[in-house]
Amino acid sequence: MPRESPAPAAVADEWAELLADAEAMAGRYREEGWTAVVATTRDAAAVDDELFGLDVLVPEEEYERIEEIVETGAVDRTHAFRTDAAGVRLLVVVAEATAAEEAVFLPAYLSLEDVETLRERADTEGAMYTHVRTLATDTRVTVQHEDPELFL
């Protein structure tokens, strides 16, 4: 059964392609012996207050596995693959724990207007952040990206 798209309707086809790309990328990692988790994104939003970056909402059962990978401090490399359509930036954020051969794939999206807002803050901060959380809890895990241009 296909996932219901949380992305804007104008980019529903592009979102479906992005999800397929994320699954294909994760499959290549698995072929190399890695553990690869592709998140089921329920919502994504730019945040620019006390927290800054991309906020991604995932189901609780996936969050627990993502938390295990990210919170160990083993994430040492990140990537972002992106495309733009109809005023929306679509992304697959990849966080790798290379020593453990584990990777998290986070499909996400934000408006191009939000991209500009985040670009200003990223220039000041010198980094970009992806925050992953569930609807049920106030806890989150955060991945820091040293190269904000991956997103912006």
Order of alpha helices (4+ residues) and beta strands (2+ residues): alpha-beta-beta-beta-alpha-beta-beta-beta-alpha-beta-beta
